[in-house]
């Protein structure tokens, strides 16, 4: 699963670049708007909104953009036409792909997604076709300092209520129940370990190891899906060879 974890690290690095051109702020703003629309504009009583605001803060999203995103949910208008939709499909090598989108035009969004699947060795599936291969979990990612023991950090998270963890060469991924994510994150922060990311994610129950050709094609598909304006997040159970990731991200 190391190749799967490294792919997620590359996704986070790509998000930093996206932030510079405003793409990430657009998607973060939609997360805030949809969270406020669903659970109210007060973060004290809306855990989903608290997480969205935390992610906005961690990515240095300007306060005025955050305020506008909340105001859109409260004021209605065009934002009231936005819908959250989950699409499912199959990528190269039989990998499972799940896509979370926010759109005001379902026909446009599904046409764009279907086109990318078709052009990149996959196909769009029916609702429920691959969802069974993922669990919804809280996911925290932490980078290890030089000489830091990943196992000790993971056990600290377990003591705080985490359910599972994965230790890589220079990082630790911690998994929680969705409703325990914020509790575990706060415990880690208080212990001096600020997570790089904390979010509710769709985590694959098993991963599919890919050969070089399928891996490259799958990476292109996932990248192009994430670049679509209406797409918020993309999840896959693909496990990529380290050498393919190294060459692709170079």
C-alpha positions in Angstrom: 0.0 0.0 0.0 3.1 2.2 0.0 2.4 3.3 -3.6 -1.1 4.3 -2.6 0.1 6.4 0.3 2.7 8.2 -1.8 0.1 9.0 -4.4 -1.9 10.8 -1.7 1.2 12.7 -0.7 1.6 13.9 -4.3 -2.0 14.9 -4.3 -1.4 17.2 -1.3 1.7 18.7 -3.0 -0.3 19.4 -6.1 -2.9 21.1 -3.9 -0.3 23.6 -2.9 0.3 24.5 -6.6 -3.5 24.7 -7.1 -3.8 27.2 -4.3 -1.4 29.5 -6.1 -3.7 29.7 -9.1 -6.9 29.9 -7.1 -8.3 26.4 -8.0 -8.0 25.1 -4.4 -9.7 28.1 -2.9 -12.7 27.6 -5.2 -13.1 24.0 -4.1 -12.5 24.9 -0.4 -15.2 27.6 -0.8 -17.7 25.1 -2.1 -17.0 22.8 0.8 -17.7 25.7 3.2 -20.8 26.7 1.4 -22.3 23.2 1.2 -21.4 22.5 4.8 -23.1 25.7 6.0 -26.1 25.0 3.7 -26.6 21.5 5.2 -25.8 22.2 8.9 -26.0 25.9 9.5 -23.5 28.7 9.5 -22.4 28.4 13.2 -19.3 26.1 13.3 -19.9 25.5 17.0 -22.9 23.3 16.1 -21.7 22.1 12.7 -18.8 19.7 12.7 -18.6 19.5 9.0 -18.3 23.2 8.7 -15.6 23.2 11.4 -13.5 20.8 9.4 -14.0 22.8 6.2 -12.9 26.0 8.0 -9.9 24.2 9.5 -8.8 23.1 6.0 -9.3 26.6 4.6 -7.2 28.0 7.5 -4.4 25.4 6.9 -4.3 26.4 3.2 -4.1 30.1 4.1 -7.5 30.9 2.5 -8.2 34.6 2.9 -10.9 35.5 5.5 -13.0 37.5 3.1 -13.3 34.5 0.8 -14.3 32.3 3.7 -16.9 34.9 4.8 -18.4 35.0 1.3 -18.6 31.3 1.1 -20.7 31.1 4.3 -22.8 34.1 3.2 -23.7 32.3 -0.1 -25.2 29.4 1.9 -27.1 31.7 4.2 -28.3 34.0 1.5 -29.4 31.4 -1.0 -29.3 32.7 -4.6 -27.3 30.8 -7.2 -25.6 28.7 -4.6 -29.0 27.2 -3.6 -28.9 25.4 -7.0 -25.7 23.5 -6.2 -26.0 19.8 -5.6 -23.6 17.3 -4.2 -23.3 14.2 -6.3 -21.1 11.1 -6.0 -20.0 9.3 -9.2 -18.4 5.9 -9.4 -16.4 4.2 -12.1 -13.6 1.8 -13.1 -10.1 3.0 -14.0 -7.3 1.2 -15.8 -6.4 -2.2 -14.4 -9.8 -2.7 -12.9 -9.2 0.0 -10.2 -12.2 1.5 -8.4 -12.7 5.3 -8.6 -15.1 7.5 -6.6 -15.7 11.2 -7.4 -17.4 13.8 -5.2 -18.7 16.7 -7.2 -20.6 19.9 -6.5 -22.5 21.1 -9.5 -25.4 23.3 -10.8 -25.6 21.3 -14.0 -25.7 17.5 -13.6 -25.8 16.9 -17.4 -22.6 18.9 -17.9 -20.8 17.3 -15.1 -21.6 13.7 -15.9 -20.8 14.3 -19.6 -17.3 15.6 -18.6 -16.6 12.8 -16.2 -17.8 10.1 -18.6 -15.6 11.6 -21.4 -12.5 11.5 -19.2 -13.2 7.8 -18.2 -13.6 6.8 -21.8 -10.5 8.6 -23.1 -8.3 7.3 -20.3 -9.0 3.6 -20.2 -11.9 3.5 -17.8 -15.7 3.6 -17.7 -18.3 5.4 -15.6 -20.3 2.9 -13.5 -23.7 2.9 -11.9 -24.4 4.1 -8.3 -23.1 1.5 -5.9 -20.8 -0.2 -8.4 -17.6 0.4 -6.5 -18.7 2.2 -3.2 -18.6 -1.1 -1.4 -14.8 -1.1 -1.8 -14.4 2.0 0.4 -15.2 3.0 4.0 -15.9 6.5 5.1 -13.4 7.4 7.8 -11.6 10.3 9.4 -8.1 10.5 8.0 -5.2 12.5 9.4 -1.8 12.8 7.6 1.4 13.7 9.5 4.9 14.2 8.3 7.6 12.7 10.5 10.4 14.9 11.8 14.0 13.6 11.4 14.5 10.8 13.9 10.8 10.7 15.0 9.3 7.3 15.6 6.2 6.8 13.5 5.0 3.9 15.6 5.1 6.1 18.8 3.2 8.9 17.1 0.6 6.4 15.8 0.1 4.9 19.3 -0.4 8.4 20.7 -3.3 8.8 18.2 -4.7 5.4 19.1 -4.7 6.5 22.8 -6.7 9.5 21.7 -9.4 7.4 20.0 -8.0 6.5 16.6 -8.9 3.1 15.1 -6.0 2.4 12.8 -2.8 3.8 11.3 -0.3 3.3 8.5 3.4 4.2 8.9 5.4 5.1 5.8 9.1 6.1 5.5 8.5 9.7 6.4 4.8 10.0 7.2 2.0 8.5 9.3 -1.7 8.3 8.3 -4.2 7.9 11.1 -7.7 6.6 10.7 -10.6 7.4 13.0 -14.4 7.1 13.1 -15.8 10.1 11.3 -17.2 11.6 14.5 -13.9 11.2 16.3 -11.7 12.9 13.7 -11.7 16.3 15.5 -11.1 14.8 18.9 -8.0 12.9 17.7 -6.8 15.9 15.7 -7.0 18.1 18.8 -5.2 15.6 20.9 -2.3 15.4 18.4 -2.1 19.2 18.2 -2.0 19.5 22.0 0.8 16.9 22.0 2.8 19.1 19.6 1.9 17.2 16.4 0.0 19.4 13.8 -1.5 17.2 11.1 -0.8 18.2 7.5 -4.4 17.4 6.7 -7.5 16.2 8.5 -10.6 15.2 6.6 -13.5 12.8 6.1 -12.3 10.5 3.3 -13.3 7.4 1.4 -10.6 4.9 2.3 -10.2 1.8 0.1 -10.6 -1.5 2.0 -8.2 -3.2 -0.4 -5.8 -1.7 -3.0 -5.1 -2.9 -6.6 -1.4 -3.1 -7.6 -0.8 -1.7 -11.1 1.8 -2.4 -13.7 3.6 0.5 -15.3 1.3 1.0 -18.3 -1.9 0.9 -16.3 -0.4 3.0 -13.5 0.5 5.9 -15.9 -2.9 5.8 -17.5 -4.6 5.7 -14.1 -2.6 8.7 -12.9 -3.6 10.7 -15.9 -7.2 9.8 -15.4 -7.2 10.8 -11.7 -5.3 14.0 -12.4 -7.7 15.1 -15.1 -10.8 14.2 -13.0 -9.5 16.4 -10.2 -8.9 19.3 -12.6 -12.5 19.4 -13.5 -14.2 22.6 -12.1 -17.1 20.6 -10.6 -15.1 17.9 -9.0 -14.2 18.3 -5.3 -12.4 15.1 -4.5 -11.3 11.9 -6.2 -10.6 8.6 -4.5 -9.1 5.4 -5.9 -7.9 2.0 -4.7 -5.0 2.0 -7.1 -1.6 1.1 -5.7 1.2 2.6 -7.9 4.8 1.4 -8.3 7.2 3.8 -6.6 9.2 4.3 -9.7 6.1 5.3 -11.7 5.2 7.9 -9.1 8.7 9.2 -9.0 8.9 9.7 -12.8 5.3 11.0 -13.1 5.7 13.6 -10.3 9.2 14.8 -11.5 
